[in-house]
Amino acid sequence: MALGARQTELTRMFISHGFALAAIGVACGLAAAFALTRLMSSLLFGVNPVDPFTYAAVSAGLIFAAVLASYLPALRATNVDPVEALRAE
């Protein structure tokens, strides 16, 4: 844990960085998916290649997974005693 940082600040920092990276990844993925719709249309069966519900559900799932993957290390980092961490170094 950073010396002098509050637990909420540290958690917010972890989650905001994880969310920003996930949002960039989702935006790049959506752009690539829209660019490759002709190729995808021959590979998909029973799903429209430009189905907004599918894109929204997958994007929301990926964002949720990224936020959860950022939140769990933030919890571990906030539970570390800074004095003990410095002694271990």
C-alpha positions as CSV (number, residue, x, y, z in Angstrom):
1,M,0.0,0.0,0.0
2,A,1.3,3.5,-0.8
3,L,2.3,5.4,2.2
4,G,-0.2,8.1,3.1
5,A,-2.8,6.9,0.7
6,R,-6.3,6.1,1.9
7,Q,-7.9,2.8,1.1
8,T,-10.6,4.4,-1.0
9,E,-8.0,6.4,-3.0
10,L,-6.0,3.3,-3.7
11,T,-9.0,1.2,-4.6
12,R,-10.3,3.9,-6.9
13,M,-6.9,4.2,-8.6
14,F,-6.7,0.4,-9.3
15,I,-10.3,0.3,-10.6
16,S,-10.0,3.4,-12.8
17,H,-6.8,2.1,-14.5
18,G,-8.4,-1.3,-15.1
19,F,-11.6,0.2,-16.4
20,A,-9.7,2.6,-18.7
21,L,-7.6,-0.3,-20.2
22,A,-10.7,-2.4,-20.6
23,A,-12.6,0.4,-22.3
24,I,-9.8,0.9,-24.8
25,G,-9.7,-2.8,-25.4
26,V,-13.5,-3.0,-25.9
27,A,-13.4,0.0,-28.3
28,C,-10.7,-1.5,-30.4
29,G,-12.5,-4.9,-30.4
30,L,-15.8,-3.3,-31.5
31,A,-14.0,-1.4,-34.2
32,A,-12.4,-4.6,-35.5
33,A,-15.6,-6.5,-35.3
34,F,-17.5,-3.9,-37.3
35,A,-14.7,-3.8,-39.8
36,L,-14.7,-7.6,-40.3
37,T,-18.5,-8.1,-40.5
38,R,-18.4,-9.6,-43.9
39,L,-15.9,-12.3,-42.8
40,M,-17.9,-12.9,-39.6
41,S,-21.2,-13.3,-41.5
42,S,-20.0,-16.5,-43.1
43,L,-18.9,-17.9,-39.7
44,L,-22.0,-17.1,-37.6
45,F,-25.1,-19.2,-37.7
46,G,-28.3,-17.9,-36.2
47,V,-26.8,-14.6,-35.1
48,N,-26.8,-11.4,-37.1
49,P,-23.2,-10.1,-37.5
50,V,-24.3,-6.6,-36.4
51,D,-26.5,-7.7,-33.5
52,P,-26.4,-4.8,-31.0
53,F,-27.6,-6.9,-28.1
54,T,-24.7,-9.4,-28.6
55,Y,-22.2,-6.6,-28.8
56,A,-23.6,-4.9,-25.7
57,A,-23.7,-8.1,-23.7
58,V,-20.2,-9.1,-24.6
59,S,-18.8,-5.6,-24.0
60,A,-20.6,-5.4,-20.6
61,G,-19.3,-8.8,-19.6
62,L,-15.7,-7.9,-20.5
63,I,-15.9,-4.6,-18.6
64,F,-17.4,-6.4,-15.6
65,A,-14.6,-9.0,-15.7
66,A,-11.9,-6.3,-16.0
67,V,-13.3,-4.2,-13.1
68,L,-13.5,-7.4,-10.9
69,A,-10.0,-8.3,-11.9
70,S,-8.9,-4.8,-10.8
71,Y,-10.9,-4.8,-7.6
72,L,-9.6,-8.0,-6.2
73,P,-5.9,-6.9,-6.2
74,A,-7.0,-3.6,-4.8
75,L,-8.5,-5.3,-1.8
76,R,-5.3,-7.3,-1.3
77,A,-3.2,-4.1,-1.6
78,T,-5.3,-2.2,1.0
79,N,-5.0,-5.0,3.5
80,V,-1.2,-4.8,3.5
81,D,0.3,-3.0,6.5
82,P,2.9,-0.5,5.1
83,V,5.2,-1.0,8.1
84,E,5.3,-4.7,7.6
85,A,5.9,-4.3,3.8
86,L,8.8,-2.0,4.5
87,R,10.3,-4.4,7.0
88,A,10.1,-7.2,4.5
89,E,12.1,-5.2,2.0
